[in-house]
Amino acid sequence: MKRSAAEILREYGPFPGVDAVHGVTYDGENVWFAVGDKLNALDPGSGEIRRSIDVAAHAGTAFDGRHLFQIAEDRIQRVDPQTGSVLATIPAPGGGAVSGLAWAEGALWVGQYRQRKIHQLDPQTGAIRRTIQSNRFVTGITWVDNELWHATWEGDESELRRLDPQTGEVLESLDMPPGMGVSGLESDGSDRFFCGGGRSGKVRAVRRPKQASRARDRYPDRPRPAHLPDGAGEGT
């Protein structure tokens, strides 16, 4: 396994009225982050919050190219980002206690924190299609260029880990600085991860290692995130 220190590129926040950051996703323009009772849309260029949606937002967040998906206790909501309306809900695995959320190849990917599992879900029913076992607590999840990454947070330590999506083997780890937890994880499809900072009230940008071509060779049929058109992120 390759191990290195995470490179923090930028910190956003803390933001007024935000006690904690939970899930994080990216729609190609905005970084959406969950703060308990709303979703905030952050401009990653200026660092300003462009707008907010009033919706229960307790854990992971995802974007499928059209809608936001948001964990709210024991359910996963499909949300119209323009109106904030909840269009549908499905049950979260295990009746709740879920953390990260991602969208890739027509499916939701959700983390069960203490169970150390990542499930692929049917987005219409919530049925579990398959499960990947991790050996650390799972917080955020993201797919980028056929790579599956998840964040961990145990005690004072957090890391970003790239897994073999078939076996769950850890292929690479980026260690966050001590005391800098990761509550949510998303890629911008290129060279950055966006990380929720939990009770710090911050969102952080972390450099993604340049290894996409190798990952595509090893896993040519793996999912790519919904916010990326074909070819996005190539050659990073």
N, C-alpha and C positions, 0 to 999 in steps of 0.2 A: 504493500500500500504506500502511495506517495503522500507525505504529510508536510504541510508548510503553514506559515502564519498567514492569516487573512489580511489583505491590504484594504484598509478603510479609505475609500475615495472621498466621501462626503457624508456629513450628518445634517439631517433636516429636523428642525424642532429643538426643544420641545415647543408644543403649540398651545395656545391659550385654551383652557377648558378640556384638555386631553390628559387624562390620568394614566392611560396605558394604551399601547398599540398592540392589536391582536393580529388578524390576518392582513396580508398584503397581496395585491395583484397589479397588473399593468395592462392597459388597453391599447398601447401603442402611442398614447399621448400623456395620459394621466397615471400616476401611481395611486391606486385606491387603497386606503387602509382603514381597518375596522377599529372603532373606539368604544364599543359597548352599545351605545344607543344610536349610532349613525355611522355612515361611510363617508370619508373625506376624500376628495379628489385633489391630489398634490401635483403641481407642475414641477417636474424634476429639474427643469432649467432654472426657473426663478426661485424655487423653494416655497412658493406661495400656494395656499389652499384656494383652489378655484371655486369649488362649491361643495355642498354636503347633501346627503340623502338621509332622512330620518327613517331608520330601519334597525331592527335588532341585529347586532353585529358582535358576537361574543368570541369568535375564533376565526378559522380560516376563511379566505376570500379567493374567488377565482373568476375568470372571464372567458367566455366561449366564442368571442368575436362579435357577439350581439348582446348578451345578457351577463349580468353579474350573478354569481352564486355566493351565498353567504351562510355560514354556520350560525345558527341561533339555538343554543342549548341542545335539544334533542332532535333538531330538524335542520335541513338544508333548504334554503329559500332561493328561488330564481327571481331576480329583481331586474326590472326595467331601469337602466341607468339614466334614462331621460326623465321619467316621471317619478321614480322611486317606488312604484307599485310592486307588491309581491305577486307574481304571476302564478306560482306553483310552489309546492313544498314536497319534499320526500323525507323519510325518516333517516336519521343519522345512524351509522352502525352501532350496535350495542346499546342503543337507547341514549346515546350522548357520549360524553367524555372523549370527544374528538377534537382535533387540533388543526393541522394544516389542511389546505384544499388547493387542488390544481385541476386544470382541464387539459386534456390532450386526446386526440384521435377519437372524438365523440364520446368520451367517458370522463367522469369525475374521479379524481384520486384523492383520498382522504386519509389522514393520519390518525391513528389511535395512540394517544400520548403514552400512557403508562403501559399499555399492552405492547408497545414497541412494534406496531404493525402499520403497513400502508396497504389500503384496499383500493382496488379499481371497482367503481360503482356504475351500474346502469343509471344514467341521469333521469330517466323517466320514472323508475320504480324504487331506486335505492338498493336494489339487489346487488350483492357482492359477486363480482365476476371472478376475481382472483385476489390473492393476498401475498404480499412480500413481507417477510419477517426481518426486522432490524434487531440490533443488539443494544440500542440506546433509545431513550425516550425520543419520540418523533414530534417535532413542532411543525415548521413550515415544510412545504413540498413544492418542487417545480420540475418541469421537463424543459430542456433546451437542447437543440441539435442532437436529439436521440440520447441525451444524457439525463438520467434520473438523479436529482439531488434532494436531500432533505436536511433540515436543521435539527439540532439537538440542543437541549438545555437541561442540565442536571447540576444542581447546586450552584456554584459560581462559574461553571464552565459551559461554553457553547461552542459548537463547530458546525461547519457546512460539510456534508459528506456526499460523495458521488458513489452510487451503488450499482452493482450489476443487477439489472432489473429482472433477471431470471433467478439468480441464486441469493440475492441480498448481500453478497460479498461487498465489503467496503473497498473501493478502488482508489479513493483519494479523500483527504480530509484537509480542510482549512480551519485552523484554530483561531477563534475570536480572542481578542484580548481579555484577560481576567476581568470578571464582573460585567462584561458586555454580552448580555443574553440575546438570543434570537427567538422571537415569538412567531414570526411569519416570514415566508421566503418566496421570492419571485425573480425571474430573469427578465431582462429587457430584450432578450433574443440576440444579444451581442456580447459585450464584455463586462456587463454589470449584473450583480444581484442586488435586489432591494430587500432589506431585512427589517422586519418589525422589531422594535427594541423593548417590548414589554413595558414595565412600569417606568422606564426612563422617559416615556412619552416621545421617543424619537424614531425616525426611520433612517436607516443607514444604507449607503451604496457601498458595495464591496466588489473588488475586481474579480472577475471570473477568469480562471486559467485558460490559456490558449491551447485547446486540445480537441476542438470540435471535429477536425478531420479524422483523427484517430477513432473517436467515438462513433462516427458515422460508418467507418469501415467495419467496426466490430458489430454494430447494431443497426444495420441499414433499414430495418422495418420498424424502428421504435417511433413513438408518437412525437409530434412537434406541437408546440403550444398554439392555441387558437389565434392569438393576437399577431402571429407572424405569417406573412404571405410566403409562398414557396420561394426558397432562395434566401430568405432573410437570415442574417447571421452567418452566412457562408464565409469561410476563410478566416474566421476569428481565431 
